[in-house]
Amino acid sequence: MPHDNNRGRTMIGSLPAPDNRWRPVAAALADGRRLHLYARAVLAADDGAPLDPDDLTPAEAKSLAVLTKAGLLHIGGRGIEPVPSAFADLLAAGVRPPDTSARRFLVNGKLETYPRKRSDRLELLHFLAGEVFEHARPPEPGLRPVLTEQELTTRLAAFTADPAAIRRYLVDEGIVARDAAGTQYWLTRPRPAEGMEFA
């Protein structure tokens, strides 16, 4: 079931596109001549006598261009020097920031453990209510969207193995209301914005 993430459409449990910045680095070092030149440049710089680009052969100059483009080497005032942060930057690029949205409570789109902290529970319940009522239709134009008990339970079942319990929690917290007969349910509070604190 889709969710609204800063008004952008995505799928719960989906991951961002992989960061492929490592590919040019791997490709540059996959060639033996370029690998050899990179090693020479690192050792020379470490000895305090960086390689002079004017001393390179035409083939080495081509290798240098590839290594420079990949961000492994750069030509400075002293000569050819390795980029110290090249590999650290690649490692950092693969680290995703922790998810702070309510989706952090779901594993592959499913709720496995109900949060203990009340603010976390409220955040989760608001999120689930917004999800299940997002495409609910009003019985008549101008009226609030309504779901039957079966519809609400079925939609909640997409997120949890115990939809009846979550339905009850939604009502108990006043996020969702129901009629006296318990056959119709509607959202009483709009879904809060992402990142909002829940008391």
C-alpha positions in Angstrom: 0.0 0.0 0.0 1.5 3.4 -0.9 2.2 6.1 1.6 2.7 9.8 1.3 6.3 10.7 1.9 6.7 14.5 1.6 3.9 14.2 -1.0 6.1 11.9 -3.1 4.8 8.5 -4.0 6.8 5.4 -3.0 6.2 2.0 -1.7 6.5 0.9 2.0 9.5 -1.3 2.4 11.1 0.0 -0.7 14.7 1.2 -0.7 16.3 4.2 -2.3 18.2 3.6 -5.5 21.7 2.2 -4.9 24.6 4.7 -4.8 26.9 3.7 -7.7 29.7 6.1 -7.0 32.0 3.1 -6.3 31.8 1.9 -10.0 34.2 4.5 -11.5 36.7 3.8 -8.7 36.5 0.0 -9.2 36.7 0.4 -13.0 39.8 2.6 -12.7 41.6 0.2 -10.5 40.5 -2.9 -12.4 43.2 -2.1 -15.1 46.7 -3.2 -14.1 48.4 -0.2 -15.6 46.2 2.2 -13.8 46.5 0.3 -10.6 50.3 0.3 -10.9 50.3 4.1 -11.5 48.0 4.7 -8.5 50.3 2.6 -6.3 53.3 4.6 -7.5 51.5 7.9 -6.9 50.6 6.9 -3.4 54.1 5.7 -2.5 55.8 8.7 -4.1 53.5 11.1 -2.2 54.1 9.2 1.0 57.9 9.6 0.5 57.4 13.4 0.1 58.3 13.4 -3.7 55.0 13.3 -5.6 55.1 12.2 -9.3 55.5 14.9 -11.8 52.7 14.6 -14.5 55.2 16.0 -17.1 57.3 12.9 -16.5 54.6 10.4 -17.5 54.5 8.5 -20.8 51.4 9.1 -23.0 49.9 5.8 -21.8 50.5 6.8 -18.2 48.9 10.2 -18.9 45.8 8.4 -20.1 45.7 6.3 -16.9 46.2 9.5 -14.9 43.2 11.0 -16.6 41.0 8.0 -15.6 42.3 8.0 -12.0 41.7 11.7 -11.7 38.2 11.5 -13.1 37.4 8.6 -10.6 38.5 10.9 -7.8 41.5 8.8 -6.7 44.3 11.2 -7.7 44.6 14.9 -8.2 47.3 17.2 -9.6 48.3 19.8 -7.2 51.1 22.3 -6.9 53.5 19.6 -5.7 52.6 17.1 -8.4 50.3 14.0 -8.5 48.8 13.2 -5.1 46.2 10.7 -3.9 42.8 12.0 -2.7 42.9 11.1 1.0 39.2 10.9 1.5 38.4 8.9 -1.7 37.6 5.6 0.0 36.1 7.1 3.1 33.7 9.1 1.0 32.6 5.9 -0.8 32.0 4.2 2.5 30.0 7.1 3.8 27.9 7.2 0.6 26.7 3.7 1.3 25.4 4.6 4.8 21.7 5.5 4.8 20.5 7.8 7.5 18.2 6.2 10.0 14.5 6.3 9.2 12.8 8.6 11.6 9.3 8.3 10.1 6.6 6.0 11.4 7.6 3.5 8.8 10.6 2.6 11.1 8.1 0.4 13.1 7.4 -1.8 10.1 9.5 -4.6 8.9 8.9 -5.3 5.1 5.8 -3.3 5.4 4.4 -5.2 8.4 4.1 -4.4 12.1 5.9 -7.1 14.1 6.1 -5.4 17.5 3.8 -2.8 18.9 5.8 0.1 20.4 6.0 0.4 24.1 6.4 4.1 24.3 3.1 6.0 24.0 4.4 8.7 21.8 5.7 6.0 19.4 2.3 4.2 19.5 0.5 7.4 18.7 2.8 8.1 15.8 2.3 4.6 14.5 -1.5 4.7 14.9 -1.7 8.1 13.1 0.3 6.7 10.3 -1.8 3.6 9.9 -5.0 5.6 10.1 -3.8 7.9 7.4 -2.8 4.9 5.2 -6.1 3.0 5.5 -8.3 6.1 5.1 -6.3 7.7 2.4 -8.5 6.4 -0.4 -11.7 6.0 1.5 -14.7 7.6 -0.2 -17.5 9.6 1.5 -21.0 8.1 1.4 -22.1 11.3 -0.2 -20.3 14.4 -1.6 -19.4 16.7 1.2 -19.4 14.1 3.9 -16.4 12.5 5.6 -15.0 9.3 4.2 -16.3 6.2 6.0 -15.2 2.6 6.1 -17.2 -0.4 7.2 -15.7 -2.5 9.9 -14.8 -5.2 7.3 -13.1 -2.6 5.1 -11.1 -1.1 7.9 -10.1 -4.6 9.2 -9.1 -5.7 5.7 -7.0 -2.6 5.1 -5.3 -2.9 8.5 -4.5 -6.5 7.8 -2.1 -5.3 5.1 0.1 -3.9 7.9 -0.5 -6.3 10.9 -1.4 -9.8 11.8 -3.9 -8.5 14.4 -6.0 -5.9 12.7 -8.8 -6.1 15.3 -6.4 -5.0 18.0 -5.1 -2.0 16.0 -8.6 -1.1 15.1 -9.5 -1.0 18.8 -6.4 1.1 19.6 -7.3 3.6 16.9 -10.8 4.0 18.5 -9.4 4.1 22.1 -7.0 6.9 21.2 -9.7 8.9 19.5 -7.9 8.8 16.1 -10.8 6.9 14.6 -14.5 7.1 15.6 -17.3 4.6 15.0 -21.0 4.7 15.1 -23.1 3.2 17.9 -23.6 0.0 16.0 -19.9 -0.4 15.3 -20.4 -0.8 11.6 -19.0 2.4 10.3 -15.6 4.1 11.0 -14.2 7.5 10.1 -11.0 9.4 10.8 -11.4 12.1 13.5 -7.9 13.6 13.3 -5.9 14.4 10.2 -2.6 12.7 9.8 0.1 14.9 11.4 3.0 16.0 9.3 6.2 13.9 9.1 8.5 14.5 12.0 5.9 15.8 14.3 6.4 14.9 17.9 3.6 12.8 19.6 2.8 13.5 23.2 
